[in-house]
Structures are given as C-alpha cells and as structure tokens.
C-alpha cells in the first residue's frame, strides 16, 4: 500500500478518518440525547469498516438499499438490517436466504406486493418482518398516510399468517430540493408530524397496529431537526458520514465536514481550460445542487483542504467517460501531473464508482478499505 | 445461471447477441471496404468476450481508456493496445509494466509530459511508443494542429532517445452535440480534413515525422462518414457495439441497432407515477441527448423490443440512488413485479455500473460475461 496521498494513482477516493469519526460521533450523540435509535444507511459508504465504526458509536442496526448490501453486511456480522426499498417479487428468494443469517426487515407500500409476499411466506414457511412505507411529501414511494387505504394495508400485513407488522418508515428525500435551511426545517417538522399522526391513527384503528418502529430519515432533515417527537423511534441518515457539496449548498454542513474526496491528476493544460483524469466514472454525472448554486458543476476543486476553501476560478464544467473538463477563469500555475482534490456533488453516487477508500490522516495513507459496490447477479 | 430473462433479478444488464454480432460485422466490413484499420474502443463494454468478437471480425487492435483496461485485455492476450487518454506521470510505472506484456501506445499533447516521459523512459530503460493527440474541434484535449507548437512537439517526441513517434490521433467527441445528421457529417469531414492536413505538414517539416498512424474516432462520425481519405489509417469507434438512445436521437442508428438494455422491475405504482428498481446506480445520471429530445429522461422504456418501439406515455423523469421515477401519461396496466426493459441514454456509463452482461437470444439467457469495471488501485 502506498504511504502518501501524493503517491496514489489517480483517480483515487480518499476518506479523512479524523473528520469522519467526528461526523459518526456527532450523529450518535444527537440520537442518544434525543432518545431515538440510530440506524445509519450504509448505501452511502458500502463499507464494513465504516459500518462497524457506526455500530461501535451506538447504532442499533443498519439500513441497506440492495440485496448485495444486505448480504455482505449480514456476512460481516451485522444482525439488525432494514432493507429500505419497496420489495419486488424477484427479490423474495434472496431476501429469504439472507434472513437465515440476520434479523432483516423489508418494506412494502402496495397491496399486490403484500399479497404476493403473503403467498411466498406461507409456501416457504418463512416469517417476514414488514415495515409500511409512508409518503411524507417526497412523492417517490409510500402510501398516503391520510388515506383509508394506508390503514387497510397495515391491517392486511398484520393479519397475514407469516408477516409481522413492525411499523412505519418515511424518507424526506425532498429535503434535498429545499432552497433554504428554513425550508429543510419545515420539511423535517412535517416528516415528524405526519409520522406521529399516522402512528396514532394506526393505534386508534386497532391496537395490534400500533407501530413499534416509527422511522424517519434523510441526512438534511435529521441534521437540522432540533429534537425528535416522542413517537419517533429511529432515524436513518446515510450521507452524514461523508457529506458532500450538496449538503454544503443546502446549509446542513460546512466544507470542513466533508470527509470523502477524490484525488485527480491534471492531464491537459490549454489556454482556457484544464483536463483532469476524473471523468464521469470517477465523479458521477450528478449535477448536484443546481437549484441553489448555478456553478455547482460536477463537484468542486479544493484550494486549501484544512481551511476548507474552494478554487473559485476552476469549474468542472463537463465530464466525459474518463476526462474531466475544467473551465478556468483568471491565472493558474497548474501543469500536467499536478494533483487536484475534488469534493463530489453527491458522495453516495461517487463512492459507488470506486473499489476502495484510501483512509487518510493529513497526507498519510493509513489504510485501505473495500467498497462493496458489486451487484448480486448470480 | 438463470435460463430465462424473466428469471433474472433486476436490475440486470442484457446484451442481445444477434444484434451485437451484426453491429460488430458491419463496422468491420466498413473499415475493410474503406481500407482503414479498425481499433475499437473497449471502454464501452470492458468485456474480453466482446473484444475477442471484434478481433475475430477483423479488428487489428484495441483502444482503452484506463490502465486497468490495458492490463486485463493484455492479460487476455490482446497484443496491440492504444491507451487513448493523455498520459499522466502517476501512470508511467504501471504502463511500463503493462508494456512488458503487450505492444502499447500512449498519448501525449503537452511538452511537460513529453519531458517527464523522456526522463522516465531513459531512467527505466524502456521504449515508449507515443501518439500525439490532436484537437479536431472537440476542444477537450489535443494540440492545435495548425500551430507551430504542434510541429515542435512532434519533433521533440521523435528526437527523444527512448520515445518512438508513432503518429497522430483525434476524437471528434463534439459529434455527440450535433443537432442533425448533416452536422455530424460536417464534423466527420472536418475531423478527416484536419488530420490529413496535419499529417502532410508533419511530413513537410521532416520526413522522420511522417505519421505511420493517423487515427480518428467517434462512433457518430465513423458511422456516418461515407468514406475515409487515403491518409487516414485507422478508426476507433467504441459505442457502436451497443449503441444507445443518444445515437438514435443523433440519427446515427435505429432503435433496433441498440443491443444493450436494462431489465428493471416495477416496485411502486401510484396515481400519477411508477417507481422502478433501476436508479442512478443502474442507469447512470447521464441526461442523454437533451439538445435534441426534451423528453430524453434517463433512458427510454421499450414497448415492443422486436419492433423497436418505445412506451411514449412513460418517462423516466428522475433517478435517486436505487429508485427510478417514471412519470405516467395516460393509462397503463403495470403492477408491482412487472418487468420493464430500458435502453440507456449512454451505454458506456450504464455498462460501467454492472459486473456482468447477461447474453440473450430473445427471452433465453445463453451466457454471462464479466465486465471489467474495477479500478487499478493497488
């Protein structure tokens, strides 16, 4: 293993361990002080070592978004896992296998899925622990918590012979589209309000339906929420371990809280632009917070890492597969072979393009951890 | 291995082998009939089996865009490889190692890189075969072929003790931004014109500088070029093996020529939208040909694969990490668990998210081939 950041072949994914440890500790403290369980979403990092740090800091379990994540974390000894994407029938068998190793909860929001899962669970003689996905305004997935259908679906789960109704789960992903800290706070309030009200309605409908888990989730809303209402039992932030330029633009963290960055090399110097070796396969084509910052480009080039400043004259203007195009304003003294450190627009998608994190303290590389980005396609 | 497409867990990457064989044969025939060598860019597929098909059909070598691609194809017996991204000093050593196994050419466009490579080649006693990258209007990388600096840089390479000047290389990547077939044709003409003129200027400067390789590139320009001028020695298309929705929108292929698609599952059904399990990690966030089709979304959902028709009422409107959001116009009868087949906006970036291709003939899965998307980060 290379000993110094400057010796790594680029593009390379770097994790600043001291900063990340702070992020992990701060979120665990917030959960603890507010009396909620912390179930971090590991889709951001897909890394056993980081998951173990989160567990050691006090996480009671983890959240995953693919069967492969469930499997590799189960194999690594994680016992309490929520698979937080609406379950599809093609995944029933693989999830059933993973449940032999671990206490896994699955997510549903549609009566047809519940019916198919009910059949499968009886035929395979397997008990499935089921959460009901709730739409808290994100309008991606989830039942309308104000509807009769939502109560009926919870009842249908609870009545099924081999399904256990464990509770309700929401994700305020629309917080990423907010235009101000105040708007994130309003979304955070609404997410809690709607879940508390729905939990009460379920209990009022039938005491069997009182949800043991009332889970909320996004990094922006839990970062900015000042407290959590009593009925909320757990939070599921993911991005907070790394943060990224989107979180900075939203106002939910500062530049110095970003712990994941990419080291790139300058491979071309021209009169009006630079080219780096960090293209779309190194940064992802996530456009980032364009609703907040017109110049968000495809990530930001760091000027001074310890001060947390950005190179204002350098904009990553477009990406092709292995080339990053950097528009230049003003003077610079960069030449081929020089290194740039880039903070991504969206850490989760950028991390998904690497096989390892190089764990760094200042300029030293102290470890190398695997990123489990493979697919389960056997 | 699963026997039928419908048995595969989604998202899964499918390659229609009969259609792909046609694309491979047609391009090989075009190169042969026009008297140019074919050096396909394997960054599109990153797959040994597909590279071997291209070689068998007549390719004289391959083009790669990362050291890992160079390494895995070299290990698989490919002998003639061009690494077509401007070389950076951090990759000198690894390229030198790979050159022990294969005849590799590297690309430069900057005198500083040439100086550093000259030093490295003498210190390591290794001969590097060098191509000069030419800007043919793409304005990404490359020297200005009309400049004195370009001639001087070629001279500097030729004079270096351990560098061998092999020729010139261009890539008309700006063809992807064209607004019509006519515009792609004009770009194709210009790419050839500028290379032929520069080759002559090099020979006029010094007969030692006459380029043995005069290489041009992009799939759109070589698909639409009616012929190749005599001085052009090779073409390097990559995307043509798969094609994608961008090529269709450009008018460089038809829907039935797209050979790579993604099978997704419906995981949510709501009044105004669907959700699938093909998110940003399954399709990539490439926006595709937005300059040509406002509704290009993040890929297109197929209505009838054999007819090559698209579901006009279903638009992949946004992607989060593992969720694909589909806006619905009009009626549909889809329910959770139903399968959708999606053609990507940009095959190269989508393929880079999978570990295997499932090779299919109609509904049968006949093979499974590895995609070498890993990074060389030892």
Interface residues (C-beta under 8 A of the other chain):
Chain A: X8 X9 X10 X11 X12 X43 X65 X66 X67 X85 X86 X87 X88 X89 X90 X91 X94 X109 X110 X112 X113 X116 X139 X140 X141 X173 X265 X266 X267 X268 X269 X270 X273 X275 X277 X280 X281 X284 X285 X286 X287 X320 X321 X322 X323 X325 X335 X336 X337 X348 X349 X352 X353 X354 X355 X356 X358 X368 X374 X375 X376 X377
Chain B: X8 X9 X10 X11 X12 X43 X65 X66 X67 X85 X86 X87 X88 X89 X90 X91 X94 X109 X110 X112 X113 X116 X139 X140 X141 X173 X265 X266 X267 X268 X269 X270 X273 X275 X277 X280 X281 X284 X285 X286 X287 X320 X321 X322 X323 X325 X335 X336 X337 X348 X349 X352 X353 X354 X355 X356 X358 X374 X375 X376 X377
